[in-house]
């Protein structure tokens, strides 16, 4: 979001970007980086780390607002939102963002006992709340008592021009395992919310129908060892490639047959929007929240079987249980496998979704969304 907003701001706007650490910046930006100089920990949810960041952020934000009299201060994620509100709107507009369906975190102690009370106590004091999708907005209104009049729904944006440039880059000779009609690709942090193990398990069924299929997983995170163990236990090492983060991801998405997104929980995932812009057919689980809004499918009712939408296939949400290889596939993992097989084998369907997905991605181009951001920045 920082990258998208700052890179698209008109030239007569300037931005200061306050971040925890400037040691691992992976995205382009325009503006002045101000670092808290707090290195990335092994566990971002550590209360010691969060507390240290929060107190230092309070100090910096208060001083910056008073000294620079910004038009607006935009904060991303819960802790930064609270710090933005507490440092006040005397000198600038306080715009906070919500990128997660909060009620999903009700069983997480840190959220239940710290984040949720802060939302109820502080969010109504913001100037404006930008929700990444309608479901996130409605959850905060219904379950946290946040005022409806504070909200503006602005979807995550993408830079279509940059995506097209990356998509056109050639593969290296050693990357010839990417096949436009046989490769399934996914990308995202290797964490519980992303559900990649469900995809690995479903892929074992895909191989029975499409033996020369390939699954490529891009990402880093705490579940990498678990995913690698699953691949080994299923004896599918020759068919599954696990790679780290790559800032030329769109090059690989565009060379693949299907972008699979097995997430449990999202806001408005940029990587899925990028896959649409790469003209790659998508298969997504009915994650909460955002899948249906991206695919332009009605919000009501439970999806119980594979569903063809205008812009891609939505499959029923998997259980989230982290099974080992000796456990039979869940029904919804089997649904996911069936959707992937159909997309690989049905070239007509795949070509249709490549075209429709590309058309859909134009709606999310950041140039189209910047007017909405400027409206709330300027008041």
VENGIJO-V244356 format. One record per backbone hydrogen bond with DSSP energy under -0.5 kcal/mol. NH is the residue of the N-H (numbers start at 0). CO is the residue of the C=O. Records with the same first field share a line. If there is no record, write none. Layout:
NH=CO ; CO
//
This chain:
4=0
5=1
6=2
7=3 ; 4
8=4
12=9
16=31
17=15
18=16 ; 33
31=14
32=30
33=16
35=18
37=19
38=36
43=41
45=42
49=45
50=46
51=47
52=48
53=49
54=50
55=51
56=52
57=53
58=54
59=55
60=56
61=57
62=58
63=59
64=60
65=61
66=62
67=63
68=64
72=92
73=71
74=72 ; 94
80=76
81=77
82=78
83=79
84=80
85=81
86=82
87=84
92=70
94=72 ; 92
95=93 ; 127
96=74
97=129
100=265
101=99
103=100
104=101
105=102
107=104
108=106
110=107
111=107
112=108
113=109
114=109
115=110
117=113
118=114
119=115
120=116
121=117
122=117 ; 118
124=121
125=122
126=93
127=93
128=149
129=95 ; 127
130=128 ; 151
131=97
136=132
137=133
138=134
139=135
140=136
141=137
142=138
143=139
144=140
145=139
149=146
150=147
151=128
153=130 ; 151
157=363
159=157
162=158
163=159
164=160
165=161
166=162
167=163
168=165
174=171
175=172
177=174
178=176
181=178
182=178
183=213
184=257
185=215
187=217
189=219
190=188
193=190
194=190 ; 191
197=194
198=194
199=195
200=196
201=197
202=198
203=199 ; 200
204=200 ; 201
205=201
206=202
207=203 ; 204
208=204 ; 205
209=205
212=209
213=181
214=238
215=183
216=240
217=185 ; 215
218=242
222=189
223=220
226=222
227=223
228=224
229=225
230=226
231=227
232=228
233=229
234=231
235=230
238=235
239=235
240=214
242=216 ; 240
248=245
250=247
251=247 ; 248
252=248
253=249
254=250
255=252
256=178 ; 182
257=182
258=280
259=184 ; 257
260=282
263=192
264=192
265=287
271=268
272=268
273=269
274=270
275=271
276=272
277=273
278=275
279=274
280=256
282=258
283=312
284=260
285=314
286=284
287=263
288=286
290=286
293=289
294=290
295=291
296=291
303=301
306=313
308=306 ; 311
309=294
310=294
312=281
313=306
314=283
322=320
326=323
333=329
334=330
335=331
336=332
337=333
338=334
339=335
340=336
341=337
342=338
343=339
344=340
345=341
346=344
349=345
350=346
351=347
352=348
353=349
354=350
355=351
356=352
357=353
358=354
359=355
360=356
361=357 ; 358
362=359
363=360
364=361
365=157
367=364
368=364
369=365
371=368
372=368
373=369
374=370
375=371
376=372
377=373
378=374
//
